[in-house]
Amino acid sequence: MMRRSRVISVLALSGTALCGTALAASMEAAEKCSVIPDDRARWACYDEVFGKPVGAVAQPPATAAGAPAGAASEQAAVPVNPQADFGLSDAAKRARAPQAATASAPDSMSATVAKVSRRSTEEMVVTLSDGQVWIQIEPDARARLKVGDTVTIKRAALASYLLVTPSGIATRVKRLK
């Protein structure tokens, strides 16, 4: 019994030492990243050392001048479209096109329903004809939709959104895509 506890203690100490060594190596690499003056290059260095955060959006590689490769063509390729960006977070708008986050967004939009489905938890998932996907935050059986209906989505309090059905029932939604 005594021998077993010694083995466990030795293994635990070995693991701690290995973790400490890995942490020290990460800290040295992070210090090297911290002196890089270019923001994108410094972030790329940190991503190499620590890995990208979950849900991170891939950024184009930086050029020698520090500007993203093809930045001008990207901005031209993704035009600012306030209706298409309606309901997206500011971070998602910036990822889509840097100038999109500063464009003025409308207070509401109307669109035609292309698809309606329900999750197992009864929240309604609505796909609009322009490809936007919205999900009910709070299931409400009174909010009924069918393909071809015209709905209005409008801003509500505290950065939330309401989907208004053709019959006038409003249900709280958030944009998925």
ROSE-4610 file (N, C-alpha, C; in Angstrom, 1 decimal, always signed):
// ROSE-4610
residu = [M/M/M/M/M/M/R/R/R/R/R/R/S/S/S/R/R/R/V/V/V/I/I/I/S/S/S/V/V/V/L/L/L/A/A/A/L/L/L/S/S/S/G/G/G/T/T/T/A/A/A/L/L/L/C/C/C/G/G/G/T/T/T/A/A/A/L/L/L/A/A/A/A/A/A/S/S/S/M/M/M/E/E/E/A/A/A/A/A/A/E/E/E/K/K/K/C/C/C/S/S/S/V/V/V/I/I/I/P/P/P/D/D/D/D/D/D/R/R/R/A/A/A/R/R/R/W/W/W/A/A/A/C/C/C/Y/Y/Y/D/D/D/E/E/E/V/V/V/F/F/F/G/G/G/K/K/K/P/P/P/V/V/V/G/G/G/A/A/A/V/V/V/A/A/A/Q/Q/Q/P/P/P/P/P/P/A/A/A/T/T/T/A/A/A/A/A/A/G/G/G/A/A/A/P/P/P/A/A/A/G/G/G/A/A/A/A/A/A/S/S/S/E/E/E/Q/Q/Q/A/A/A/A/A/A/V/V/V/P/P/P/V/V/V/N/N/N/P/P/P/Q/Q/Q/A/A/A/D/D/D/F/F/F/G/G/G/L/L/L/S/S/S/D/D/D/A/A/A/A/A/A/K/K/K/R/R/R/A/A/A/R/R/R/A/A/A/P/P/P/Q/Q/Q/A/A/A/A/A/A/T/T/T/A/A/A/S/S/S/A/A/A/P/P/P/D/D/D/S/S/S/M/M/M/S/S/S/A/A/A/T/T/T/V/V/V/A/A/A/K/K/K/V/V/V/S/S/S/R/R/R/R/R/R/S/S/S/T/T/T/E/E/E/E/E/E/M/M/M/V/V/V/V/V/V/T/T/T/L/L/L/S/S/S/D/D/D/G/G/G/Q/Q/Q/V/V/V/W/W/W/I/I/I/Q/Q/Q/I/I/I/E/E/E/P/P/P/D/D/D/A/A/A/R/R/R/A/A/A/R/R/R/L/L/L/K/K/K/V/V/V/G/G/G/D/D/D/T/T/T/V/V/V/T/T/T/I/I/I/K/K/K/R/R/R/A/A/A/A/A/A/L/L/L/A/A/A/S/S/S/Y/Y/Y/L/L/L/L/L/L/V/V/V/T/T/T/P/P/P/S/S/S/G/G/G/I/I/I/A/A/A/T/T/T/R/R/R/V/V/V/K/K/K/R/R/R/L/L/L/K/K/K]
num = [1/1/1/2/2/2/3/3/3/4/4/4/5/5/5/6/6/6/7/7/7/8/8/8/9/9/9/10/10/10/11/11/11/12/12/12/13/13/13/14/14/14/15/15/15/16/16/16/17/17/17/18/18/18/19/19/19/20/20/20/21/21/21/22/22/22/23/23/23/24/24/24/25/25/25/26/26/26/27/27/27/28/28/28/29/29/29/30/30/30/31/31/31/32/32/32/33/33/33/34/34/34/35/35/35/36/36/36/37/37/37/38/38/38/39/39/39/40/40/40/41/41/41/42/42/42/43/43/43/44/44/44/45/45/45/46/46/46/47/47/47/48/48/48/49/49/49/50/50/50/51/51/51/52/52/52/53/53/53/54/54/54/55/55/55/56/56/56/57/57/57/58/58/58/59/59/59/60/60/60/61/61/61/62/62/62/63/63/63/64/64/64/65/65/65/66/66/66/67/67/67/68/68/68/69/69/69/70/70/70/71/71/71/72/72/72/73/73/73/74/74/74/75/75/75/76/76/76/77/77/77/78/78/78/79/79/79/80/80/80/81/81/81/82/82/82/83/83/83/84/84/84/85/85/85/86/86/86/87/87/87/88/88/88/89/89/89/90/90/90/91/91/91/92/92/92/93/93/93/94/94/94/95/95/95/96/96/96/97/97/97/98/98/98/99/99/99/100/100/100/101/101/101/102/102/102/103/103/103/104/104/104/105/105/105/106/106/106/107/107/107/108/108/108/109/109/109/110/110/110/111/111/111/112/112/112/113/113/113/114/114/114/115/115/115/116/116/116/117/117/117/118/118/118/119/119/119/120/120/120/121/121/121/122/122/122/123/123/123/124/124/124/125/125/125/126/126/126/127/127/127/128/128/128/129/129/129/130/130/130/131/131/131/132/132/132/133/133/133/134/134/134/135/135/135/136/136/136/137/137/137/138/138/138/139/139/139/140/140/140/141/141/141/142/142/142/143/143/143/144/144/144/145/145/145/146/146/146/147/147/147/148/148/148/149/149/149/150/150/150/151/151/151/152/152/152/153/153/153/154/154/154/155/155/155/156/156/156/157/157/157/158/158/158/159/159/159/160/160/160/161/161/161/162/162/162/163/163/163/164/164/164/165/165/165/166/166/166/167/167/167/168/168/168/169/169/169/170/170/170/171/171/171/172/172/172/173/173/173/174/174/174/175/175/175/176/176/176/177/177/177]
x = [+0.8/+0.0/+0.9/+1.9/+2.8/+3.5/+3.9/+4.6/+3.7/+2.5/+1.5/+1.4/+1.3/+1.1/+2.4/+3.6/+4.8/+4.8/+4.4/+4.3/+3.4/+2.2/+1.3/+1.9/+2.6/+3.2/+4.3/+5.1/+6.1/+5.5/+4.4/+3.8/+3.1/+2.5/+1.9/+3.0/+4.1/+5.2/+5.8/+5.9/+6.4/+5.5/+4.2/+3.2/+3.3/+3.4/+3.5/+4.7/+5.8/+7.1/+7.0/+6.3/+6.1/+5.3/+4.2/+3.3/+4.0/+4.9/+5.6/+6.6/+7.2/+8.2/+7.4/+6.2/+5.5/+5.0/+4.6/+4.2/+5.3/+6.5/+7.7/+8.0/+7.9/+8.2/+7.2/+5.9/+4.8/+5.1/+5.5/+5.8/+6.9/+8.0/+9.1/+8.7/+7.9/+7.4/+6.4/+5.6/+4.7/+5.5/+6.6/+7.4/+8.0/+8.4/+8.9/+7.8/+6.6/+5.5/+5.2/+5.3/+5.0/+5.8/+6.9/+7.8/+7.5/+6.6/+6.4/+5.5/+5.9/+5.2/+3.9/+3.8/+2.6/+1.6/+0.4/-0.7/-1.0/-1.3/-1.6/-0.6/+0.7/+1.8/+1.9/+1.7/+1.8/+0.6/-0.6/-1.7/-1.5/-0.9/-0.6/+0.4/+1.4/+2.4/+1.7/+0.8/+0.1/-0.7/-1.4/-2.2/-1.4/-0.1/+0.8/+1.1/+1.4/+1.8/+0.7/-0.5/-1.6/-2.7/-2.7/-3.9/-4.9/-5.8/-6.8/-8.0/-8.6/-9.8/-10.9/-11.8/-12.9/-13.8/-14.2/-15.0/-14.3/-13.0/-12.2/-12.4/-12.5/-12.6/-11.2/-11.0/-9.7/-9.4/-8.3/-7.9/-6.9/-6.9/-5.9/-4.6/-3.5/-2.1/-1.7/-0.9/-0.4/+0.7/+0.7/+1.7/+2.9/+3.9/+5.1/+4.8/+3.8/+3.5/+2.5/+2.1/+1.2/-0.3/-0.6/-2.0/-2.3/-3.5/-3.9/-3.7/-3.3/-3.1/-4.5/-4.6/-5.9/-6.9/-6.5/-7.5/-8.4/-7.9/-8.7/-9.7/-9.2/-10.1/-11.2/-10.9/-11.9/-13.0/-12.6/-13.6/-14.5/-13.9/-14.7/-15.6/-15.1/-15.8/-17.1/-17.0/-18.1/-18.7/-19.7/-20.3/-21.0/-21.1/-21.9/-23.3/-24.1/-25.5/-26.2/-26.7/-27.3/-28.4/-29.1/-30.2/-29.6/-28.6/-27.9/-27.2/-26.7/-26.0/-27.0/-28.3/-29.2/-29.2/-29.0/-29.1/-27.7/-26.7/-25.4/-24.7/-23.8/-23.1/-22.1/-21.5/-20.5/-19.3/-18.9/-17.7/-18.0/-19.2/-19.5/-19.5/-20.0/-20.0/-18.6/-17.7/-16.3/-15.6/-15.9/-15.3/-15.7/-17.0/-17.5/-16.9/-16.8/-16.3/-16.0/-14.7/-14.4/-15.3/-15.7/-16.5/-18.0/-18.4/-19.8/-20.2/-19.2/-19.6/-19.9/-19.4/-19.7/-20.9/-21.4/-22.6/-23.8/-24.7/-25.9/-26.8/-27.3/-28.2/-29.7/-30.6/-32.0/-32.6/-33.7/-34.4/-35.2/-35.6/-36.4/-36.2/-36.6/-36.5/-37.7/-38.1/-39.1/-38.6/-39.0/-38.5/-39.5/-39.4/-40.2/-39.6/-40.5/-40.0/-39.8/-38.6/-38.2/-38.3/-38.1/-38.2/-38.5/-39.3/-39.6/-39.4/-38.7/-38.5/-38.5/-38.5/-38.5/-37.4/-36.8/-35.8/-36.5/-35.8/-36.4/-36.9/-36.4/-36.9/-38.0/-38.6/-39.7/-39.5/-38.2/-37.9/-38.1/-38.7/-38.9/-37.6/-37.2/-36.0/-36.6/-36.3/-36.9/-35.7/-35.8/-34.8/-35.6/-35.0/-35.6/-35.1/-35.8/-35.4/-34.0/-33.5/-32.1/-31.1/-31.4/-30.5/-30.3/-30.8/-30.7/-31.4/-30.9/-31.5/-31.7/-32.9/-33.3/-33.9/-33.7/-34.2/-35.0/-36.1/-36.9/-36.1/-36.1/-35.4/-36.3/-37.6/-38.6/-39.7/-39.9/-40.9/-42.3/-43.0/-44.4/-45.2/-46.1/-47.0/-47.9/-48.1/-49.0/-48.3/-47.0/-46.2/-46.2/-47.1/-47.1/-46.7/-45.9/-45.4/-45.5/-45.5/-45.4/-44.6/-44.1/-43.3/-44.1/-43.5/-44.1/-44.7/-44.8/-45.3/-44.2/-44.7/-43.8/-43.8/-42.5/-42.4/-41.6/-41.7/-40.9/-40.1/-38.8/-37.9/-37.5/-37.7/-37.3/-36.5/-35.7/-34.9/-35.8/-35.4/-36.1/-35.1/-35.6/-34.8/-33.6/-32.5/-31.3/-30.7/-30.6/-30.0/-30.6/-31.9/-32.7/-33.5/-34.1/-34.9/-36.3/-37.3/-38.6/-39.0/-39.5/-40.0/-41.5/-42.1/-43.6/-44.2/-45.1/-45.7/-46.8/-47.3/-48.4/-49.6/-49.9/-51.0/-50.7/-49.5/-49.2/-48.6/-48.4/-47.7/-46.2/-45.7/-44.3/-43.6/-42.5/-41.7/-40.3/-39.6/-38.2/-37.3/-36.4/-35.5/-34.1/-33.2/-31.8/-31.3/-30.4/-29.9/-28.8/-28.9/-27.9/-27.0/-27.5/-26.6/-27.1]
y = [-1.2/+0.0/+1.3/+1.2/+2.4/+2.6/+1.5/+1.6/+2.3/+1.9/+2.4/+3.9/+4.4/+5.9/+6.6/+6.0/+6.7/+6.8/+5.7/+5.7/+6.8/+6.9/+8.0/+9.4/+9.5/+10.8/+11.2/+10.2/+10.4/+10.8/+10.1/+10.4/+11.8/+12.2/+13.5/+14.6/+14.4/+15.4/+15.5/+14.4/+14.4/+15.1/+14.9/+15.6/+17.1/+17.5/+18.9/+19.5/+18.8/+19.3/+19.5/+18.5/+18.6/+19.8/+20.0/+21.1/+22.4/+22.5/+23.7/+24.0/+23.0/+23.1/+23.7/+23.1/+23.5/+25.0/+25.3/+26.7/+27.7/+27.3/+28.2/+28.4/+27.3/+27.4/+28.3/+28.2/+29.1/+30.5/+30.8/+32.1/+32.8/+32.0/+32.5/+32.9/+32.0/+32.3/+33.5/+33.6/+34.8/+36.1/+36.0/+37.2/+37.6/+36.6/+37.0/+37.6/+37.1/+37.7/+39.2/+39.4/+40.7/+41.9/+41.6/+42.7/+43.0/+42.3/+42.5/+43.7/+44.7/+46.0/+45.9/+45.1/+45.0/+44.2/+44.8/+44.1/+42.7/+42.6/+41.4/+40.3/+40.7/+39.7/+39.3/+40.2/+39.9/+38.9/+39.2/+38.3/+36.9/+36.9/+35.6/+34.8/+35.5/+34.9/+34.3/+35.0/+34.5/+33.3/+33.4/+32.2/+31.0/+31.2/+30.0/+29.4/+30.3/+29.8/+29.2/+29.9/+29.4/+28.8/+28.8/+28.3/+29.4/+29.3/+30.2/+30.0/+31.1/+30.9/+30.2/+29.6/+28.8/+29.9/+29.6/+30.5/+31.6/+31.6/+32.7/+32.7/+33.9/+34.0/+34.1/+33.4/+33.4/+34.8/+35.3/+36.6/+36.4/+37.3/+37.1/+37.4/+36.8/+37.0/+38.5/+39.0/+40.4/+40.5/+41.6/+41.8/+42.5/+42.8/+43.4/+44.8/+45.5/+46.8/+46.8/+45.6/+45.5/+45.4/+45.7/+45.6/+44.2/+43.8/+42.4/+42.2/+41.0/+40.8/+40.8/+41.6/+41.7/+42.5/+43.4/+44.1/+44.9/+45.6/+46.4/+45.6/+44.4/+43.6/+43.0/+42.7/+42.1/+43.2/+44.4/+45.4/+45.6/+45.5/+45.7/+44.5/+43.3/+42.1/+41.9/+42.5/+42.4/+43.8/+44.2/+45.5/+45.7/+46.9/+47.2/+47.1/+46.2/+46.0/+46.0/+47.1/+47.2/+46.1/+45.8/+44.8/+43.4/+43.1/+41.8/+41.6/+42.7/+42.7/+42.9/+43.1/+43.4/+42.2/+42.5/+41.4/+40.8/+41.1/+40.5/+41.4/+40.7/+41.5/+42.3/+43.3/+44.2/+43.4/+42.4/+41.6/+40.8/+40.3/+39.5/+40.5/+41.7/+42.7/+43.0/+43.2/+43.6/+42.4/+41.2/+40.0/+39.9/+40.3/+40.2/+41.3/+42.5/+43.6/+44.7/+45.2/+46.2/+47.5/+47.9/+49.1/+48.9/+47.6/+47.3/+47.7/+47.6/+47.9/+49.4/+50.2/+51.7/+52.1/+51.3/+51.7/+51.8/+52.7/+52.8/+51.7/+51.0/+49.9/+50.4/+49.7/+50.1/+49.6/+50.2/+49.8/+48.5/+48.2/+47.0/+46.6/+45.4/+44.9/+43.9/+43.8/+42.8/+41.9/+40.6/+39.6/+38.5/+37.6/+36.5/+35.2/+34.4/+33.2/+32.1/+31.6/+30.5/+29.1/+29.0/+27.7/+28.0/+27.1/+27.1/+25.7/+25.6/+24.4/+24.6/+23.5/+23.6/+22.8/+23.3/+22.5/+21.5/+20.6/+19.6/+20.3/+21.5/+22.3/+23.3/+23.1/+23.8/+25.2/+25.7/+27.0/+26.9/+27.9/+28.0/+28.6/+27.9/+28.4/+28.9/+30.1/+30.7/+31.1/+30.6/+31.0/+31.9/+33.1/+34.1/+33.9/+34.5/+34.3/+34.8/+35.8/+36.3/+35.5/+34.3/+33.5/+33.7/+34.7/+35.0/+33.9/+33.4/+32.4/+33.0/+33.0/+33.5/+32.4/+32.5/+31.5/+32.2/+31.6/+32.1/+31.9/+32.9/+32.8/+32.2/+32.5/+32.0/+31.4/+30.0/+29.4/+30.0/+30.3/+30.9/+30.2/+29.4/+28.6/+29.6/+30.8/+31.7/+32.2/+32.2/+32.7/+31.6/+31.6/+30.6/+31.2/+30.5/+31.0/+29.8/+30.2/+29.2/+29.8/+29.0/+29.4/+30.4/+31.5/+32.5/+33.7/+33.6/+34.7/+35.8/+37.0/+38.2/+38.5/+38.6/+38.9/+40.2/+40.9/+42.0/+41.7/+42.0/+41.9/+43.3/+43.6/+45.0/+44.9/+46.0/+46.1/+46.3/+45.7/+45.9/+46.4/+46.4/+46.9/+46.0/+46.6/+45.8/+45.0/+45.5/+44.8/+43.5/+43.4/+42.2/+42.5/+41.5/+41.7/+41.0/+41.5/+40.9/+40.5/+39.3/+38.9/+39.1/+39.8/+40.1/+39.2/+38.4/+37.5/+38.3/+37.7/+38.4/+38.7/+37.9/+38.1/+39.1/+39.6/+40.6/+40.1/+38.8/+38.3/+38.5/+39.1/+39.4/+38.4/+37.8/+36.9/+37.3/+37.1/+37.5/+36.5/+37.0/+36.1/+36.6/+35.8/+36.2/+35.6/+36.3/+35.8/+34.8/+33.7/+32.6/+32.8/+33.2/+33.2/+34.4]
z = [+0.0/+0.0/+0.0/+0.8/+0.9/-0.4/-1.1/-2.4/-3.4/-3.4/-4.4/-4.2/-3.0/-2.8/-3.2/-3.1/-3.5/-5.0/-5.7/-7.2/-7.7/-7.0/-7.4/-7.2/-6.1/-5.7/-6.8/-7.2/-8.2/-9.5/-9.9/-11.2/-11.1/-10.0/-9.9/-10.0/-9.3/-9.4/-10.8/-11.5/-12.8/-13.7/-13.6/-14.4/-14.2/-12.9/-12.6/-13.2/-13.1/-13.7/-15.2/-15.9/-17.3/-17.7/-16.9/-17.2/-17.0/-16.0/-15.7/-16.8/-17.4/-18.5/-19.7/-20.0/-21.2/-21.0/-19.7/-19.5/-19.6/-19.2/-19.3/-20.8/-21.6/-23.0/-23.7/-23.3/-23.8/-23.5/-22.2/-21.8/-22.6/-22.8/-23.6/-25.0/-25.6/-27.0/-27.0/-25.9/-25.8/-25.7/-24.9/-24.8/-26.1/-27.0/-28.3/-29.1/-29.0/-29.8/-29.3/-28.0/-27.5/-28.0/-28.6/-29.1/-30.6/-31.2/-32.7/-32.8/-33.5/-33.6/-34.4/-35.4/-36.3/-35.6/-35.5/-34.8/-35.4/-36.7/-37.3/-37.1/-37.3/-37.2/-35.7/-34.7/-33.3/-33.0/-33.5/-33.2/-33.8/-35.0/-35.7/-34.8/-34.3/-33.4/-32.2/-31.5/-30.4/-30.7/-31.9/-32.4/-32.6/-33.1/-33.2/-31.9/-30.9/-29.6/-28.8/-28.8/-27.9/-28.6/-30.0/-30.7/-30.9/-31.9/-32.1/-31.2/-30.8/-29.9/-30.6/-29.9/-30.5/-31.2/-32.4/-33.2/-33.9/-33.8/-34.4/-35.9/-36.5/-38.0/-38.6/-39.6/-40.3/-40.9/-40.7/-41.2/-42.4/-43.4/-44.5/-43.9/-44.5/-44.1/-44.3/-43.4/-43.5/-44.6/-45.3/-46.3/-45.6/-46.3/-45.7/-45.2/-45.8/-45.4/-44.2/-43.8/-42.6/-43.0/-44.2/-44.7/-45.1/-44.8/-45.2/-46.7/-47.1/-48.5/-49.2/-50.3/-51.0/-50.3/-49.4/-48.6/-49.5/-50.5/-51.4/-52.1/-52.6/-53.4/-52.5/-51.2/-50.3/-50.0/-49.8/-49.5/-50.7/-51.9/-53.1/-53.4/-53.0/-53.2/-52.3/-51.1/-50.2/-50.0/-50.8/-50.7/-49.4/-48.9/-47.7/-48.0/-47.3/-47.6/-46.2/-45.7/-44.4/-44.2/-45.2/-45.0/-44.8/-45.6/-45.4/-44.1/-43.6/-42.3/-41.1/-41.3/-40.3/-39.3/-38.0/-37.0/-36.7/-37.5/-37.2/-36.1/-35.3/-34.3/-35.0/-34.3/-34.9/-35.3/-34.5/-34.8/-36.1/-36.3/-37.5/-38.7/-38.5/-39.6/-40.0/-39.0/-39.3/-40.0/-39.6/-40.3/-41.7/-42.0/-43.3/-44.2/-43.7/-44.5/-43.4/-43.4/-42.4/-42.4/-43.6/-43.7/-43.3/-43.1/-42.9/-41.4/-40.5/-39.1/-38.9/-39.8/-39.6/-40.4/-41.3/-42.1/-41.2/-41.5/-40.7/-41.0/-40.0/-40.1/-40.0/-40.7/-40.6/-39.3/-38.9/-37.7/-37.9/-39.1/-39.4/-40.9/-41.2/-42.5/-42.7/-44.0/-44.3/-45.3/-45.3/-46.2/-46.3/-47.3/-47.5/-46.9/-46.2/-45.6/-46.7/-46.7/-47.6/-47.0/-45.7/-45.0/-43.5/-42.9/-41.5/-41.0/-39.8/-39.2/-37.7/-36.9/-35.4/-34.9/-33.8/-33.1/-32.2/-31.6/-30.7/-29.4/-29.2/-28.0/-28.4/-29.5/-30.0/-30.5/-30.5/-31.1/-32.6/-33.2/-34.6/-35.3/-36.4/-37.1/-38.5/-38.8/-40.0/-41.0/-42.2/-43.2/-44.2/-44.4/-45.3/-46.7/-47.7/-49.1/-49.4/-48.6/-48.9/-48.2/-47.5/-46.9/-45.4/-44.8/-43.4/-42.7/-41.5/-40.7/-39.3/-38.8/-37.5/-36.7/-35.3/-34.4/-33.3/-32.9/-31.8/-30.5/-29.7/-28.4/-27.4/-27.4/-26.5/-27.4/-27.3/-28.1/-27.8/-28.9/-28.7/-29.8/-29.4/-30.4/-31.2/-30.7/-31.4/-32.7/-32.7/-33.9/-34.9/-35.9/-36.9/-38.2/-39.0/-40.3/-41.3/-42.5/-43.6/-44.7/-45.6/-46.7/-47.5/-47.9/-48.7/-47.9/-46.6/-45.7/-45.7/-45.6/-45.5/-44.0/-43.5/-42.1/-41.9/-40.8/-40.5/-39.3/-39.4/-38.2/-37.8/-36.5/-36.1/-34.9/-34.7/-33.5/-32.3/-31.2/-29.9/-28.8/-27.6/-26.5/-26.2/-25.7/-25.3/-26.4/-27.6/-28.7/-29.1/-28.9/-29.3/-30.5/-31.1/-32.3/-32.2/-32.8/-32.8/-34.3/-34.5/-35.7/-35.6/-36.6/-36.5/-37.7/-37.3/-38.3/-39.1/-40.2/-40.9/-40.1/-39.1/-38.2/-37.1/-37.0/-36.1/-34.7/-34.7/-33.4/-33.5/-32.4/-32.4/-31.4/-31.9/-31.1/-31.2/-30.0/-29.9/-30.7/-31.5/-32.3/-32.2/-32.7/-32.9/-34.2/-34.8/-36.1/-35.9/-36.7/-36.7/-37.8/-39.0/-40.2/-41.1]
